[in-house]
Amino acid sequence: FSAIDVIRAKRDGRVLTDAQIDWVIDAYTRGVVADEQMAALAMAVYLNGMTAAETARWTRAMVASGERLALATDRPTVDKHSTGGVGDKITLPLAPLVAACGAAVPQLSGRGLGHTGGTLDKLESIPGFRASLSLAEISRQLDEVGAVVCAATPTLAPADRKLYALRDVTGTVESIPLIASSIMSKKIAEGADALVLDVKVGSGAFMKNYDSAHQLARALVDIGADHGLRVSALLTDMDTPLGRAVGNAVEVAEAVDVLRGGGPADVVELTVALAEEMVALAGLSADPRAVLASGAAYETWCRMIRAQGGDPDAPLPKAAHTHVVEAPADGVLTGLDAYAVGVAAWRLGAGRARKEDPVSAAAGVLCLAKPGEPVVAGQPLLELHTDRPDTVPAALAALADAVTVSDHAVDAAARPLLLT
Ligand code: URA
């Protein structure tokens, strides 16, 4: 094979053969196909797409580039993947809840980049928490606690690790077959029997509209079926942040509120809806809402955090500086833009621009009002938290058009959380 022939084939709109796909992914992982050649191929895929069969084969080749975890546990294994949003801390209450329902939840997670936060960044705001675990530690914790939230080991889908970093700098991230194969190769390599996908739709998500999110969900579910994985997908709203907290420690605090029976209604509802899907796919009969109310999920959370070196009772970091944004007028808050709030939290230090950047545990935004709620002019709407007051002007600039107040409620405020 030659990389140039594979690039030309896709450039000219042809369907790649299984052998071409297997060869190019393997050769790229080994450094035989160069970055510039893979970048050209990724652009050709971006422009000309791939069939469902090509996408399935591409995913298979990426899984085969590394190892597939053999999870040693007697419980049924089930995982969740969210395509990413603003204030999306759902993994934090969800993993211990589903574990308390009887499943094993191996939640291999990532760090944040840009306006979306990363689950590991959030958890690392808990004093002592360790995100890097060995395979033996993951298996032991799955058996003993039922839930693990940790970093993916570099041995899982190494082809994707390399390709995703390349796509990030070559304008080739936003391709449904490439996104779907990237997500699913990691999830398949992780070895769970079942997977629930939370495909986000809206300003704060990858997929800005319902049709493209639906296409992505279809592609993800098809790949799962090709690998014998039980998969289902929910499409959920990401036009406004989930819950009231956006950042790291502030999101952990909100997740703990949910686990202790409180917390914002949207976070509770999405946690329970995803848990119901996961429990059903795992073949269990527990009722997640009742398990959450019983306090068992909170107990599992504490055991999970302790098992990973953290202290669930330790105070979380607090920002040195806060700044309040007030409501501009009397009326109903009809819009609070997820993307703008995500960028503001990032500017305040909660996120990173490059993979190597540090994040601030205490930085973030608290949304003191949510769409649909009445507000009066001058009332505090957003509370910005940061250790670096010099970041506040950039956060305020990001929020310039984020807030919409109308003199009467409009339909947008009533957009449902669950879109399917
Ligand atoms: N998340 C991934 O893991 N891969 C993509 O390509 C996009 C989002």
Boltz pocket constraint, residues with backbone or C-beta under 6 A from the ligand:
constraints:
  - pocket:
      binder: B
      contacts: [[A, 83], [A, 164], [A, 173], [A, 178], [A, 179], [A, 180], [A, 182], [A, 183]]
      max_distance: 6.0
